[in-house]
Amino acid sequence: MTCHYVMLIASLLCGGQSQSAEWPHFRGPGYDGNSPDRQISGEGVTEAWSTGVDNGSCSVTIVDGRLFTMGNDDGSEHVVCLDAVTGEEVWRFAYECELNPRLYPGGPNATPTVVDGRVYTISRVGQIFCLDMADGRKLWEASAKQWAPKGGWWG
């Protein structure tokens, strides 16, 4: 079984010149993949920590010193909140969801979005969750299955 690894580069996000970097949704604050911190350089980059979060193909979001991502392990998908500086797990929200491997080992392929203290996610099969950013408590859930494409091949 392959693992989706989260690696954080200390001099880019949690140390060095960029103490305030936030990445609240896919492709960053400007939805363009660029950091607003123009002082970042690749010189002296070191790995601060790494951790496995199981199968998946999603990115990470970072807000208020917390990093959010998703993974799947044996039919249980999970949203994970980590301390962005240390990599220590703050909370985990898990729910049943098939691995559903198609074109890659399977698992979630959407990046959590953080807005106003809430974490929004969508599972591999269309389960939508809104979680409290502080403790991972489920605030509400919905399903996108009714909008599933006919004959879709990706997920």
DSSP file with accessible surface (Angstrom, degrees, kcal/mol):
  #  RESIDUE AA STRUCTURE BP1 BP2  ACC     N-H-->O    O-->H-N    N-H-->O    O-->H-N    TCO  KAPPA ALPHA  PHI   PSI    X-CA   Y-CA   Z-CA
    1    1 A M              0   0  145      0, 0.0     2,-0.2     0, 0.0    53,-0.1   0.000 360.0 360.0 360.0 130.2    0.0    0.0    0.0
    2    2 A T        -     0   0   79    103,-0.1     2,-0.4     1,-0.0    53,-0.1  -0.507 360.0-138.7 -84.7 158.7    1.4    3.4   -0.9
    3    3 A C        -     0   0   54     -2,-0.2     2,-0.6    52,-0.1    52,-0.2  -0.920   8.5-132.3-120.7 146.7    1.3    6.3    1.4
    4    4 A H        -     0   0   30     50,-2.0    49,-2.5    -2,-0.4     2,-0.4  -0.863  32.7-155.5 -92.2 115.5    0.5   10.0    0.8
    5    5 A Y  E     -A   52   0A 142     -2,-0.6     2,-0.5    47,-0.2    47,-0.2  -0.823   9.2-151.0-102.6 139.9    3.3   11.9    2.6
    6    6 A V  E     -A   51   0A   5     45,-2.5    45,-1.6    -2,-0.4     2,-0.4  -0.921  17.9-178.0-105.6 123.4    3.1   15.4    3.9
    7    7 A M  E     -A   50   0A 110     -2,-0.5     2,-0.5    43,-0.2    43,-0.2  -0.989  10.2-159.8-124.3 135.4    6.4   17.3    4.0
    8    8 A L  E     -A   49   0A   3     41,-1.6    40,-2.1    -2,-0.4    41,-0.9  -0.949  12.1-142.2-115.4 129.7    6.8   20.8    5.3
    9    9 A I  E >>> -A   47   0A  48     -2,-0.5     4,-2.0    38,-0.2     3,-1.3  -0.818  10.9-151.9 -93.9 114.9    9.8   22.9    4.3
   10   10 A A  I 3>>S+     0   0   25     36,-1.5     5,-1.5    -2,-0.7     4,-0.8   0.892  90.6  48.9 -57.6 -46.8   10.9   25.0    7.4
   11   11 A S  I 345S+     0   0   33     35,-0.5     6,-0.6     1,-0.2     7,-0.3   0.655 114.7  46.9 -75.1  -9.4   12.4   27.9    5.6
   12   12 A L  I <45S+     0   0   49     -3,-1.3    -1,-0.2    34,-0.2    -2,-0.2   0.832 130.5   3.4 -96.0 -39.1    9.4   28.3    3.3
   13   13 A L  I  <5S+     0   0   49     -4,-2.0     8,-0.3    71,-0.1    -3,-0.2   0.739 131.4  29.0-120.2 -34.4    6.4   28.1    5.6
   14   14 A C  I  <<S+     0   0   23     -4,-0.8     2,-0.3    -5,-0.6    -3,-0.2   0.368 117.4  11.6-119.3   5.8    7.1   27.8    9.3
   15   15 A G  S > <S+     0   0   14     -5,-1.5     3,-1.6    -6,-0.2     2,-0.1  -0.855  95.3  43.4-157.6-165.9   10.4   29.5    9.9
   16   16 A G  T 3  S-     0   0   64     -2,-0.3     3,-0.2     1,-0.2    -4,-0.1  -0.313 119.9 -15.0  58.4-126.7   13.0   31.7    8.3
   17   17 A Q  T 3  S+     0   0  107     -6,-0.6     2,-0.4     1,-0.2    -1,-0.2   0.571 125.9  64.5 -89.7 -11.3   11.4   34.7    6.5
   18   18 A S    X   +     0   0    1     -3,-1.6     3,-0.9    -7,-0.3    -1,-0.2  -0.476  46.4 145.7-120.9  64.5    7.8   33.6    6.2
   19   19 A Q  T 3  S+     0   0  140     -2,-0.4    -1,-0.2    -3,-0.2    -2,-0.1   0.776  76.9  47.2 -68.4 -25.3    6.2   33.3    9.6
   20   20 A S  T 3  S+     0   0  104     -3,-0.2    -1,-0.2     2,-0.1    44,-0.1   0.305  75.3 138.9-104.0  10.1    2.8   34.5    8.4
   21   21 A A    <   -     0   0   17     -3,-0.9     2,-0.4    -8,-0.3    44,-0.2  -0.339  26.6-178.7 -61.7 129.6    2.3   32.3    5.3
   22   22 A E        -     0   0   76     41,-0.1    41,-0.2    42,-0.1    -2,-0.1  -0.973  19.0-175.0-127.7 147.6   -1.2   30.9    5.0
   23   23 A W  B     +B   62   0B  50     39,-2.9    39,-2.1    -2,-0.4     5,-0.1  -0.706  11.9 172.2-138.8  77.4   -2.5   28.6    2.3
   24   24 A P        +     0   0   23      0, 0.0    90,-2.7     0, 0.0     2,-0.3   0.583  61.2   7.0 -77.7  -9.0   -6.3   28.3    3.0
   25   25 A H  S >  S-     0   0   18     88,-0.2     3,-2.2    35,-0.1    88,-0.1  -0.964 101.1 -49.0-160.2 172.6   -7.4   26.4   -0.1
   26   26 A F  T 3  S+     0   0  121     85,-0.3     7,-0.1    -2,-0.3     5,-0.1  -0.197 123.3  12.9 -52.5 133.6   -6.1   24.7   -3.2
   27   27 A R  T 3 >S-     0   0  121      5,-0.1     6,-3.4     6,-0.1     5,-0.8   0.559 118.1 -97.5  71.2  11.3   -3.6   26.8   -5.2
   28   28 A G  T X 5 -     0   0    0     -3,-2.2     3,-1.8     3,-0.2    -5,-0.2  -0.064  60.7 -36.3  85.3-176.3   -3.1   29.2   -2.3
   29   29 A P  T 3 5S+     0   0   53      0, 0.0    -1,-0.2     0, 0.0     6,-0.1   0.777 137.7  40.0 -61.7 -29.7   -4.4   32.6   -1.2
   30   30 A G  T 3 5S-     0   0   46      4,-0.5    -2,-0.1    -3,-0.3    -3,-0.1   0.293 106.5-121.4-100.9  10.5   -4.6   34.1   -4.8
   31   31 A Y  T < 5S+     0   0  164     -3,-1.8    -3,-0.2    -6,-0.1    -4,-0.1   0.770  93.6  95.4  55.6  27.1   -5.9   30.8   -6.3
   32   32 A D  S   <S-     0   0   70     -5,-0.8    -4,-0.2     2,-0.3    -5,-0.1   0.342  98.5-109.1-128.7   4.1   -2.8   30.9   -8.5
   33   33 A G  S    S+     0   0   33     -6,-3.4     2,-0.4     1,-0.2    -5,-0.2   0.557  80.1 120.8  78.9   7.7   -0.2   28.7   -6.8
   34   34 A N        -     0   0   87     -7,-0.4    -4,-0.5    -6,-0.0    -2,-0.3  -0.849  61.1-128.1-108.8 142.6    2.0   31.7   -5.8
   35   35 A S        -     0   0   30     -2,-0.4     5,-0.1     2,-0.2   -12,-0.1  -0.627  10.3-139.9 -82.5 140.4    3.0   32.8   -2.3
   36   36 A P  S    S+     0   0   86      0, 0.0     2,-1.1     0, 0.0    -1,-0.1   0.680  85.0  91.6 -71.4 -14.4    2.2   36.4   -1.3
   37   37 A D    >   -     0   0   34      1,-0.2     3,-1.1     2,-0.1    -2,-0.2  -0.693  56.6-175.6 -84.2 101.4    5.6   36.4    0.4
   38   38 A R  T 3  S+     0   0  198     -2,-1.1    -1,-0.2     1,-0.2    -3,-0.0   0.528  72.4  73.2 -76.6  -5.0    8.0   37.7   -2.3
   39   39 A Q  T 3   +     0   0  136    -22,-0.1    -1,-0.2     2,-0.0     2,-0.2   0.481  68.0 116.5 -89.0  -1.9   11.1   37.1    0.0
   40   40 A I    <   +     0   0   52     -3,-1.1     2,-0.3    -5,-0.1   -28,-0.1  -0.469  38.2 173.3 -71.0 133.6   11.0   33.3   -0.2
   41   41 A S        -     0   0   54     -2,-0.2    -2,-0.0   -30,-0.2    -3,-0.0  -0.939  39.0-125.8-133.2 160.5   14.1   31.8   -1.9
   42   42 A G  S >  S+     0   0   60     -2,-0.3     3,-1.3     2,-0.1     2,-0.2   0.507  71.8 117.1 -84.5  -1.5   15.1   28.2   -2.3
   43   43 A E  T 3  S+     0   0  165      1,-0.2    -2,-0.2   -32,-0.1     0, 0.0  -0.438  83.5   4.6 -71.9 134.5   18.5   28.7   -0.7
   44   44 A G  T 3  S+     0   0   69      1,-0.2    -1,-0.2    -2,-0.2     2,-0.2   0.699  84.5 168.6  70.6  20.1   19.1   26.8    2.5
   45   45 A V    <   -     0   0   55     -3,-1.3     2,-0.3   -35,-0.1    -1,-0.2  -0.465   7.9-180.0 -69.1 131.6   15.8   24.9    2.4
   46   46 A T        -     0   0   87     -2,-0.2   -36,-1.5     0, 0.0   -35,-0.5  -0.970  33.1-108.3-131.0 150.5   15.6   22.1    4.9
   47   47 A E  E     -A    9   0A 108     -2,-0.3   -38,-0.2   -38,-0.2     3,-0.1  -0.646  25.9-170.5 -77.7 125.7   12.9   19.5    5.7
   48   48 A A  E     -     0   0A  48    -40,-2.1     2,-0.3    -2,-0.5    -1,-0.2   0.867  63.5 -33.5 -83.4 -41.3   11.3   20.4    9.1
   49   49 A W  E     -A    8   0A  25    -41,-0.9   -41,-1.6     2,-0.0    -1,-0.3  -0.974  51.4-153.9-167.5 166.2    9.3   17.1    9.4
   50   50 A S  E     +A    7   0A  59     -2,-0.3     2,-0.3   -43,-0.2   -43,-0.2  -0.984  12.3 177.1-148.8 153.9    7.4   14.6    7.4
   51   51 A T  E     -A    6   0A  47    -45,-1.6   -45,-2.5    -2,-0.3     2,-0.4  -0.988  27.8-117.5-153.5 152.9    4.5   12.2    8.2
   52   52 A G  E     +A    5   0A  30     -2,-0.3   -47,-0.2   -47,-0.2     3,-0.1  -0.780  21.7 177.8 -93.3 137.4    2.4    9.7    6.4
   53   53 A V        -     0   0    2    -49,-2.5    25,-0.2     1,-0.4   -48,-0.1   0.017  46.7-115.7-124.9  25.1   -1.4   10.2    6.2
   54   54 A D        -     0   0   35    -50,-0.2   -50,-2.0    17,-0.2    -1,-0.4  -0.124  63.3  -8.3  73.3-167.6   -2.2    7.1    4.1
   55   55 A N  B    S+C   72   0B   4     17,-1.7    17,-1.3   -52,-0.2     2,-0.3  -0.314  81.7 102.5 -68.1 143.1   -3.5    6.9    0.6
   56   56 A G        -     0   0   16     51,-0.3    53,-0.2    15,-0.2    51,-0.1  -0.891  55.8-132.0 162.6 168.5   -4.7   10.0   -1.3
   57   57 A S        +     0   0   64     51,-3.5     2,-0.3    -2,-0.3    14,-0.1  -0.440  61.9 116.2-140.2  57.1   -3.9   12.6   -3.9
   58   58 A C        -     0   0   13     12,-0.3    53,-0.1     1,-0.1     2,-0.1  -0.830  53.7-128.0-122.8 167.5   -4.8   15.9   -2.3
   59   59 A S        -     0   0   46     -2,-0.3    11,-0.3     1,-0.1     2,-0.3  -0.147  28.7-102.1 -97.2-165.0   -2.7   18.9   -1.3
   60   60 A V        -     0   0   33     51,-0.1     2,-0.3     9,-0.1     9,-0.2  -0.848  18.3-153.3-121.2 157.8   -2.5   20.7    2.1
   61   61 A T  E     - D   0  68B   0      7,-1.9     7,-2.8    -2,-0.3     2,-0.4  -0.956   9.2-157.9-124.2 149.9   -4.0   23.9    3.4
   62   62 A I  E     +BD  23  67B   8    -39,-2.1   -39,-2.9    -2,-0.3     2,-0.3  -0.989  19.7 158.6-134.0 123.0   -2.4   26.0    6.2
   63   63 A V  E >   - D   0  66B  12      3,-2.3     3,-1.9    -2,-0.4    21,-0.1  -0.988  68.7  -7.5-143.9 134.2   -4.2   28.5    8.4
   64   64 A D  T 3  S-     0   0  113     -2,-0.3     3,-0.1     1,-0.3   -42,-0.1   0.858 129.4 -51.7  50.6  41.6   -3.3   29.9   11.9
   65   65 A G  T 3  S+     0   0   39    -44,-0.2    19,-2.6     1,-0.2    20,-0.5   0.616 115.2 113.8  75.8  11.2   -0.3   27.5   12.2
   66   66 A R  E <   -DE  63  83B  66     -3,-1.9    -3,-2.3    17,-0.2     2,-0.4  -0.939  53.2-150.5-118.2 141.9   -2.3   24.4   11.4
   67   67 A L  E     -DE  62  82B   1     15,-3.1    15,-3.1    -2,-0.4     2,-0.4  -0.912  11.6-163.3-111.7 134.3   -2.0   22.2    8.4
   68   68 A F  E     +DE  61  81B   0     -7,-2.8    -7,-1.9    -2,-0.4     2,-0.3  -0.955  21.8 141.4-121.4 135.8   -5.0   20.3    7.0
   69   69 A T  E     - E   0  80B   0     11,-1.9    11,-3.0    -2,-0.4     2,-0.3  -0.902  32.9-125.1-155.3-177.9   -5.0   17.3    4.6
   70   70 A M  E     + E   0  79B   0    -11,-0.3   -12,-0.3    -2,-0.3     2,-0.3  -0.935  22.2 168.6-136.9 159.6   -6.8   14.0    4.0
   71   71 A G  E     - E   0  78B   0      7,-2.0     7,-2.9    -2,-0.3     2,-0.4  -0.946  22.7-131.7-157.9 174.4   -6.0   10.3    3.5
   72   72 A N  E     -CE  55  77B   0    -17,-1.3   -17,-1.7    -2,-0.3     2,-0.4  -0.997  16.2-179.2-139.1 133.7   -7.6    6.9    3.4
   73   73 A D  E >  S- E   0  76B  64      3,-2.6     3,-1.1    -2,-0.4    -2,-0.0  -0.947  71.5 -29.5-136.3 110.6   -6.7    3.7    5.2
   74   74 A D  T 3  S-     0   0  137     -2,-0.4     3,-0.1     1,-0.3    24,-0.1   0.885 127.7 -39.0  53.3  47.8   -8.6    0.4    4.7
   75   75 A G  T 3  S+     0   0   30      1,-0.2    22,-2.6    21,-0.1     2,-0.5   0.575 117.0 107.5  83.7   7.2  -12.0    2.0    3.9
   76   76 A S  E <   -EF  73  96B  43     -3,-1.1    -3,-2.6    20,-0.2     2,-0.3  -0.960  51.4-163.4-120.1 113.4  -11.7    4.8    6.4
   77   77 A E  E     -EF  72  95B   0     18,-2.4    18,-2.3    -2,-0.5     2,-0.3  -0.661  13.4-170.5 -90.8 151.0  -11.1    8.2    5.0
   78   78 A H  E     -EF  71  94B   4     -7,-2.9    -7,-2.0    -2,-0.3     2,-0.5  -0.997  26.1-141.9-146.4 148.3   -9.9   10.9    7.4
   79   79 A V  E     -EF  70  93B   0     14,-2.6    14,-2.6    -2,-0.3     2,-0.4  -0.930  29.5-158.8-101.7 131.3   -9.3   14.7    7.6
   80   80 A V  E     -EF  69  92B   0    -11,-3.0   -11,-1.9    -2,-0.5     2,-0.5  -0.946  12.4-161.1-120.2 135.8   -6.1   15.4    9.6
   81   81 A C  E     -EF  68  91B   0     10,-2.7     9,-3.3    -2,-0.4    10,-1.4  -0.972  18.8-178.5-112.7 123.0   -5.1   18.6   11.4
   82   82 A L  E     -EF  67  89B   4    -15,-3.1   -15,-3.1    -2,-0.5     2,-0.5  -0.895  37.7-104.8-119.7 151.7   -1.4   18.9   12.2
   83   83 A D  E  >  -E   66   0B  57      5,-3.0     4,-2.8    -2,-0.3   -17,-0.2  -0.633  32.9-143.9 -69.4 121.8    0.6   21.5   13.9
   84   84 A A  T  4 S+     0   0    1    -19,-2.6    -1,-0.2    -2,-0.5   -18,-0.1   0.765  94.1  45.1 -66.8 -22.8    2.4   23.2   10.9
   85   85 A V  T  4 S+     0   0   86    -20,-0.5    -1,-0.2     1,-0.1   -71,-0.1   0.908 128.1  21.5 -86.0 -43.7    5.6   23.8   12.8
   86   86 A T  T  4 S-     0   0   73      2,-0.1    -2,-0.2   -37,-0.0     3,-0.1   0.680  90.7-129.0-101.1 -21.7    6.1   20.4   14.6
   87   87 A G     <  +     0   0   10     -4,-2.8     2,-0.1     1,-0.3    -3,-0.1   0.450  56.2 148.4  83.0   0.0    4.0   18.0   12.5
   88   88 A E        -     0   0  134     -5,-0.2    -5,-3.0     1,-0.1    -1,-0.3  -0.447  54.9-107.8 -69.8 140.4    2.2   16.7   15.6
   89   89 A E  E     +F   82   0B  96     -7,-0.2    -7,-0.3     1,-0.2     3,-0.1  -0.509  33.9 179.7 -71.7 129.6   -1.4   15.6   15.1
   90   90 A V  E     -     0   0B  58     -9,-3.3     2,-0.3     1,-0.4    -8,-0.2   0.838  66.7 -22.0 -93.9 -47.9   -3.9   18.1   16.6
   91   91 A W  E     -F   81   0B  20    -10,-1.4   -10,-2.7     2,-0.0    -1,-0.4  -0.979  52.4-151.2-156.9 165.7   -7.1   16.2   15.6
   92   92 A R  E     -F   80   0B  99     -2,-0.3     2,-0.5   -12,-0.2   -12,-0.2  -0.993   2.7-162.0-143.3 132.8   -8.4   13.6   13.2
   93   93 A F  E     -F   79   0B  34    -14,-2.6   -14,-2.6    -2,-0.3     2,-0.3  -0.977  19.3-174.0-116.8 120.5  -11.9   13.2   11.8
   94   94 A A  E     +F   78   0B  54     -2,-0.5     2,-0.3   -16,-0.2   -16,-0.2  -0.858  11.1 165.8-119.4 152.3  -12.7    9.8   10.2
   95   95 A Y  E     -F   77   0B  24    -18,-2.3   -18,-2.4    -2,-0.3     2,-0.2  -0.976  44.5 -84.7-156.4 157.5  -15.6    8.3    8.3
   96   96 A E  E     +F   76   0B 172     -2,-0.3     2,-0.3   -20,-0.2   -20,-0.2  -0.478  57.1 149.1 -69.5 133.4  -16.3    5.3    6.2
   97   97 A C        -     0   0    9    -22,-2.6   -22,-0.1    -2,-0.2    -2,-0.1  -0.849  44.8-112.7-165.5 130.2  -15.3    5.7    2.5
   98   98 A E        -     0   0  138     -2,-0.3     9,-0.2     1,-0.1    26,-0.1  -0.284  20.9-128.6 -62.1 150.7  -14.1    3.2   -0.1
   99   99 A L        -     0   0   44      7,-0.1     8,-2.8     2,-0.0    -1,-0.1   0.902  34.4-170.6 -66.3 -42.0  -10.5    3.6   -1.4
  100  100 A N        -     0   0   30      6,-0.2     2,-0.4     1,-0.2     6,-0.1   0.927   8.3-154.7  53.6  59.9  -11.8    3.5   -5.0
  101  101 A P        +     0   0   82      0, 0.0     2,-0.3     0, 0.0    -1,-0.2  -0.502  28.0 155.3 -72.3 121.0   -8.5    3.2   -6.9
  102  102 A R  S    S-     0   0  106      2,-0.5     4,-0.2    -2,-0.4    51,-0.0  -0.897  75.7 -18.1-144.6 116.9   -8.7    4.6  -10.4
  103  103 A L  S    S+     0   0  124     -2,-0.3    51,-0.0     2,-0.1    50,-0.0   0.393 138.3  34.7  67.2  -5.0   -5.7    5.9  -12.2
  104  104 A Y  S    S-     0   0   39      3,-0.0    -2,-0.5     0, 0.0     3,-0.1  -0.940 110.0 -78.4-160.1 172.5   -3.8    6.1   -8.9
  105  105 A P  S    S-     0   0   64      0, 0.0     2,-0.1     0, 0.0   -50,-0.1   0.596  75.5-120.4 -61.0  -7.8   -3.9    4.1   -5.6
  106  106 A G        +     0   0    0     -4,-0.2    -6,-0.2    -6,-0.1   -34,-0.1  -0.439  60.6 111.8 102.6-175.7   -7.1    5.8   -4.5
  107  107 A G  S    S-     0   0    0     -8,-2.8   -51,-0.3    -9,-0.2    -1,-0.1  -0.398  75.2 -17.3  95.2-176.9   -8.3    7.8   -1.6
  108  108 A P        -     0   0    0      0, 0.0   -51,-3.5     0, 0.0    15,-0.1  -0.237  45.3-177.1 -63.4 147.5   -9.3   11.5   -1.4
  109  109 A N        +     0   0   46     13,-0.2     2,-0.4   -53,-0.2    14,-0.1   0.051  55.4  87.8-133.3  26.9   -8.4   13.8   -4.3
  110  110 A A  S    S-     0   0   22     12,-0.3    12,-0.1   -51,-0.1   -52,-0.1  -0.959  71.2-127.8-124.7 145.2   -9.7   17.1   -3.0
  111  111 A T        -     0   0   20     -2,-0.4   -85,-0.3   -53,-0.1   -51,-0.1  -0.755  29.5-110.3 -92.8 132.7   -7.9   19.6   -0.8
  112  112 A P        -     0   0    0      0, 0.0     2,-0.4     0, 0.0     9,-0.2  -0.287  29.2-146.8 -57.4 146.0   -9.6   20.9    2.4
  113  113 A T  E     -G  120   0C  47      7,-2.4     7,-3.3   -88,-0.1     2,-0.5  -0.959   6.1-154.8-116.9 136.1  -10.7   24.5    2.3
  114  114 A V  E     +G  119   0C   8    -90,-2.7     2,-0.3    -2,-0.4     5,-0.2  -0.953  21.0 162.2-116.8 124.4  -10.6   26.7    5.4
  115  115 A V  E >   -G  118   0C  66      3,-2.4     3,-1.6    -2,-0.5    -2,-0.0  -0.982  67.4 -17.2-141.7 127.1  -12.9   29.7    5.8
  116  116 A D  T 3  S-     0   0  157     -2,-0.3     3,-0.1     1,-0.3    17,-0.1   0.864 128.4 -45.8  48.4  47.7  -13.8   31.6    9.0
  117  117 A G  T 3  S+     0   0   35      1,-0.2    16,-2.7    15,-0.1    17,-0.4   0.619 116.4 110.3  76.7  12.1  -12.7   28.8   11.4
  118  118 A R  E <   -GH 115 132C 105     -3,-1.6    -3,-2.4    14,-0.2     2,-0.5  -0.957  56.5-147.3-122.8 142.4  -14.4   26.0    9.4
  119  119 A V  E     -GH 114 131C   0     12,-2.8    12,-2.8    -2,-0.4     2,-0.5  -0.931  14.2-162.3-109.1 122.8  -12.8   23.2    7.4
  120  120 A Y  E     +GH 113 130C  74     -7,-3.3    -7,-2.4    -2,-0.5     2,-0.3  -0.904  15.9 169.2-108.8 130.7  -14.7   22.1    4.3
  121  121 A T  E     - H   0 129C   7      8,-2.3     8,-2.2    -2,-0.5     2,-0.4  -0.937  23.0-155.2-136.5 160.3  -13.9   18.7    2.6
  122  122 A I  E     - H   0 128C  64     -2,-0.3   -12,-0.3     6,-0.2   -13,-0.2  -0.998  21.9-134.9-136.3 132.5  -15.3   16.4    0.0
  123  123 A S    >   -     0   0    6      4,-2.6     3,-1.5    -2,-0.4   -26,-0.0  -0.205  32.9 -94.4 -79.1 175.8  -14.6   12.7    0.0
  124  124 A R  T 3  S+     0   0    6      1,-0.3    -1,-0.1   -26,-0.1   -27,-0.0   0.788 127.0  39.8 -58.8 -29.2  -13.7   10.5   -2.9
  125  125 A V  T 3  S-     0   0   45     30,-0.1    -1,-0.3     2,-0.1    19,-0.1   0.188 128.3 -87.4-112.6  15.0  -17.3    9.5   -3.4
  126  126 A G  S <  S+     0   0   10     -3,-1.5    18,-2.6     1,-0.3     2,-0.5   0.594  70.9 149.2  97.0  11.6  -19.0   12.9   -2.8
  127  127 A Q  E     - I   0 143C  38     16,-0.2    -4,-2.6    17,-0.1     2,-0.5  -0.675  32.4-155.3 -77.2 127.8  -19.5   13.1    1.0
  128  128 A I  E     -HI 122 142C  41     14,-2.8    14,-2.3    -2,-0.5     2,-0.4  -0.902  13.1-175.6-109.1 131.7  -19.2   16.8    2.0
  129  129 A F  E     -HI 121 141C   4     -8,-2.2    -8,-2.3    -2,-0.5     2,-0.5  -0.966  19.3-160.0-128.5 145.0  -18.2   17.8    5.6
  130  130 A C  E     -HI 120 140C   0     10,-2.4     9,-3.2    -2,-0.4    10,-1.4  -0.994  24.5-175.1-118.3 120.3  -18.0   21.0    7.5
  131  131 A L  E     -HI 119 138C   0    -12,-2.8   -12,-2.8    -2,-0.5     2,-0.4  -0.867  32.0-107.5-118.3 150.6  -15.7   20.7   10.5
  132  132 A D  E  >  -H  118   0C  37      5,-2.6     4,-2.5    -2,-0.3   -14,-0.2  -0.622  26.0-143.3 -73.3 125.8  -14.8   23.0   13.3
  133  133 A M  T  4 S+     0   0   19    -16,-2.7    -1,-0.2    -2,-0.4   -15,-0.1   0.836  94.0  57.2 -61.6 -32.3  -11.2   24.1   12.8
  134  134 A A  T  4 S+     0   0   61    -17,-0.4    -1,-0.2     1,-0.2   -16,-0.1   0.909 130.1   1.1 -69.1 -42.7  -10.4   24.1   16.5
  135  135 A D  T  4 S-     0   0   84     -3,-0.2   -43,-0.2     2,-0.1    -2,-0.2   0.408  91.3-112.2-132.7   1.1  -11.3   20.5   17.3
  136  136 A G     <  +     0   0    6     -4,-2.5    -3,-0.1     1,-0.2     2,-0.1   0.567  57.6 159.8  78.5   7.6  -12.5   18.7   14.2
  137  137 A R        -     0   0  132     -5,-0.2    -5,-2.6    -6,-0.1     2,-0.4  -0.410  46.8-112.5 -66.1 135.1  -16.0   18.4   15.4
  138  138 A K  E     +I  131   0C  91     -7,-0.2    -7,-0.2     1,-0.2     3,-0.1  -0.550  34.5 178.2 -70.8 124.0  -18.5   17.8   12.6
  139  139 A L  E     -     0   0C  53     -9,-3.2     2,-0.3     1,-0.4    -8,-0.2   0.809  66.0 -24.2 -93.2 -40.0  -20.8   20.8   12.2
  140  140 A W  E     -I  130   0C 107    -10,-1.4   -10,-2.4     2,-0.0    -1,-0.4  -0.975  55.5-153.5-162.7 165.0  -22.8   19.4    9.2
  141  141 A E  E     +I  129   0C  99     -2,-0.3     2,-0.3   -12,-0.2   -12,-0.2  -0.973  12.5 172.1-142.4 156.7  -22.6   17.0    6.3
  142  142 A A  E     -I  128   0C  46    -14,-2.3   -14,-2.8    -2,-0.3     2,-0.4  -0.885  25.1-119.2-149.0 178.2  -24.2   16.7    2.9
  143  143 A S  E     -I  127   0C  51     -2,-0.3   -16,-0.2   -16,-0.2     3,-0.2  -0.991  12.1-170.3-131.9 139.6  -23.8   14.5   -0.2
  144  144 A A    >   +     0   0   20    -18,-2.6     3,-2.0    -2,-0.4   -17,-0.1   0.256  61.5 108.4-104.1   9.3  -23.0   15.3   -3.8
  145  145 A K  G >   +     0   0  128    -19,-0.3     3,-1.9     1,-0.3    -1,-0.1   0.826  67.6  66.0 -58.8 -31.3  -23.9   11.9   -5.0
  146  146 A Q  G 3  S+     0   0  140      1,-0.3    -1,-0.3    -3,-0.2    -2,-0.1   0.735 102.8  48.5 -64.5 -19.2  -27.0   13.2   -6.8
  147  147 A W  G <  S+     0   0  178     -3,-2.0    -1,-0.3   -21,-0.1    -2,-0.2   0.226  79.6 138.6-103.6  13.4  -24.7   15.2   -9.1
  148  148 A A    <   -     0   0   56     -3,-1.9     2,-0.1     1,-0.1    -3,-0.0  -0.343  57.7-114.9 -59.9 133.5  -22.4   12.3  -10.0
  149  149 A P    >   -     0   0   90      0, 0.0     3,-1.0     0, 0.0     2,-0.5  -0.389  27.4-111.2 -69.1 148.0  -21.5   12.2  -13.7
  150  150 A K  T 3  S+     0   0  196      1,-0.2     0, 0.0    -2,-0.1     0, 0.0  -0.681  99.4   2.4 -79.4 126.6  -22.7    9.3  -15.7
  151  151 A G  T 3  S+     0   0   78     -2,-0.5    -1,-0.2     1,-0.2    -3,-0.0   0.710  87.4 171.4  72.0  21.4  -19.9    7.2  -16.8
  152  152 A G    <   -     0   0   34     -3,-1.0    -1,-0.2     1,-0.1    -4,-0.0  -0.310  17.9-170.5 -63.6 145.9  -17.2    9.2  -15.0
  153  153 A W  S    S+     0   0  180      2,-0.1    -1,-0.1   -51,-0.0    -2,-0.0   0.532  72.2  52.1-116.5 -10.2  -13.8    7.6  -14.9
  154  154 A W              0   0  108      1,-0.3   -52,-0.1   -51,-0.0    -2,-0.0   0.911 360.0 360.0 -96.5 -53.0  -11.8    9.7  -12.5
  155  155 A G              0   0   53    -54,-0.0    -1,-0.3   -30,-0.0   -30,-0.1  -0.988 360.0 360.0 168.7 360.0  -13.8    9.9   -9.2
